[in-house]
Amino acid sequence: MVARGNQSVIATNRRARHHYEVIDTHEAGVVLAGTEVKSLRLGRASLMEAFATVDDGEVWLRNLHIAEYYHGSWTNHTPRRKRKLLLHRREIRQLEVKVRESGYSLVPLSMYFRDGRVKVELALARGKKKWDKRRALAEREAQREMARGIGWQLKGRRTHARGRRKALDYDPR
């Protein structure tokens, strides 16, 4: 777990920002059993396949994997059960209207402890097309190249020194 201020991150969904364009984010509480909390304190959760749905005015988190607590007994939880998310009624209505529109999904971005309570950062997102993903990757690569070039300029070089002496105006005399 990574501590940031008064919150410590349990799990993140790094692929979500690659596969989805995030429109809006909400923080939601999660209804959990005791052994689930103990397992989360050990950092044993995965958001990779998780998603949220709105059913009968309630938001449910599905496919979230929380590993069974190894000291648990017959009271241990089911790893992939659906879990209720705690949001205000107004927020639930807004999300329900947006999700009914085509192309929107509810995707968990991260799960963390805030003041001892488990919270989920829930994103209202639209799926990216393949060309959107390629464009984002190209933009990220271009930004890296520009940052590298600026770094080389600050060091007094014209380009990087990985065996390219011609590019550095190397004079062997």
C-alpha positions in Angstrom: 0.0 0.0 0.0 1.2 3.5 -0.9 0.4 6.3 1.6 -0.6 9.7 0.2 -1.6 12.2 3.0 -4.4 10.7 5.0 -5.1 8.0 2.4 -3.3 4.8 1.5 -3.8 3.2 -1.9 -4.8 -0.5 -1.9 -5.1 -1.2 -5.7 -5.2 0.8 -8.9 -6.6 0.0 -12.3 -3.8 1.2 -14.6 -5.3 -0.2 -17.8 -8.5 1.8 -17.3 -7.1 5.0 -18.5 -5.7 3.3 -21.5 -8.9 1.6 -22.5 -11.3 4.4 -21.5 -11.7 8.1 -21.8 -12.5 9.3 -18.3 -15.4 11.9 -18.3 -16.1 12.3 -14.6 -15.0 10.7 -11.3 -16.8 10.1 -8.1 -15.7 8.8 -4.7 -17.8 6.0 -3.2 -17.7 4.0 0.0 -17.9 0.2 -0.2 -20.0 -2.2 2.0 -17.6 -4.9 3.1 -17.4 -7.9 5.4 -14.8 -8.1 8.2 -12.5 -10.6 6.5 -12.6 -8.4 3.3 -11.2 -5.4 5.2 -8.5 -7.5 6.8 -7.5 -8.8 3.4 -7.5 -5.3 2.0 -5.2 -4.1 4.8 -2.7 -6.6 3.4 -3.2 -5.1 -0.1 -4.7 -8.3 -1.6 -7.2 -6.8 -4.2 -7.4 -6.6 -7.9 -9.5 -4.1 -10.0 -8.4 -5.4 -13.4 -11.8 -6.9 -14.4 -14.0 -4.8 -12.1 -16.9 -2.7 -13.3 -20.0 -1.1 -11.7 -23.7 -1.2 -12.6 -26.8 0.7 -11.5 -29.6 -1.7 -10.5 -32.8 -0.5 -8.9 -31.4 2.8 -7.7 -28.3 1.2 -6.2 -24.7 1.0 -7.5 -23.0 -2.4 -7.4 -19.3 -3.1 -7.9 -18.9 -6.4 -9.7 -15.9 -8.7 -10.5 -13.7 -7.0 -7.9 -11.3 -9.7 -6.6 -10.5 -9.5 -2.9 -8.5 -12.5 -1.9 -9.7 -14.7 1.0 -8.2 -13.8 4.4 -5.8 -16.6 5.1 -6.6 -16.6 8.9 -10.3 -16.7 8.2 -12.5 -19.6 9.0 -15.8 -20.8 7.7 -16.9 -17.1 7.9 -14.5 -16.1 5.1 -16.0 -14.1 2.1 -16.4 -15.1 -1.5 -13.6 -13.4 -3.5 -15.6 -12.1 -6.4 -19.0 -11.3 -4.9 -20.9 -8.2 -5.9 -20.4 -5.3 -3.4 -22.7 -2.3 -2.8 -21.2 1.2 -3.3 -22.4 4.1 -1.1 -23.2 7.2 -3.0 -25.8 10.0 -2.6 -29.1 9.5 -4.2 -28.6 12.5 -6.5 -25.2 11.1 -7.7 -26.8 7.7 -8.4 -29.5 9.3 -10.5 -27.0 11.3 -12.5 -24.9 8.2 -13.1 -27.9 6.1 -14.0 -29.0 8.7 -16.7 -25.4 8.8 -18.1 -25.0 5.0 -18.2 -28.2 4.6 -20.1 -26.7 6.7 -22.8 -24.8 4.5 -25.3 -21.1 4.1 -24.8 -20.7 5.1 -21.1 -19.5 2.7 -18.4 -18.7 2.9 -14.7 -15.1 1.8 -14.1 -13.2 1.8 -10.8 -9.9 3.6 -11.1 -8.5 3.0 -7.6 -9.3 1.7 -4.2 -7.8 3.2 -1.1 -8.3 3.7 2.7 -9.3 7.3 3.7 -9.5 7.8 7.4 -9.8 4.1 8.0 -12.7 3.6 5.5 -12.4 1.9 2.1 -13.2 4.2 -0.8 -13.3 3.6 -4.5 -12.6 6.2 -7.2 -15.4 5.5 -9.7 -15.1 6.9 -13.2 -17.8 7.6 -15.7 -16.0 6.6 -18.9 -16.4 6.1 -22.6 -14.5 3.3 -24.3 -11.7 4.3 -26.6 -11.4 3.1 -30.2 -8.2 1.5 -31.4 -7.1 4.6 -33.2 -7.7 6.7 -30.0 -5.3 4.4 -28.1 -2.7 4.7 -30.9 -2.9 8.5 -30.9 -2.6 8.7 -27.1 0.5 6.4 -27.3 2.1 8.5 -30.0 1.4 11.7 -28.0 3.0 10.2 -24.9 6.1 9.1 -27.0 6.4 12.6 -28.5 6.3 14.1 -25.0 9.0 11.8 -23.8 11.2 12.6 -26.8 10.8 16.3 -26.2 11.6 15.9 -22.5 14.7 13.9 -23.5 15.8 16.5 -26.0 15.4 19.3 -23.5 17.5 17.3 -21.0 20.2 16.7 -23.5 20.3 20.5 -24.4 20.6 21.4 -20.7 23.6 19.1 -20.5 25.2 20.8 -23.4 24.7 18.0 -26.0 23.0 18.2 -29.3 21.7 14.6 -29.1 22.2 11.6 -26.8 25.6 10.1 -26.6 24.8 6.4 -27.0 27.7 5.7 -29.5 26.7 8.4 -32.0 29.8 10.5 -32.2 28.9 12.0 -35.6 25.7 13.6 -34.1 27.8 15.2 -31.3 30.1 16.9 -33.9 33.0 14.9 -32.6 36.4 16.0 -33.9 38.9 13.2 -33.4 42.0 15.6 -33.7 
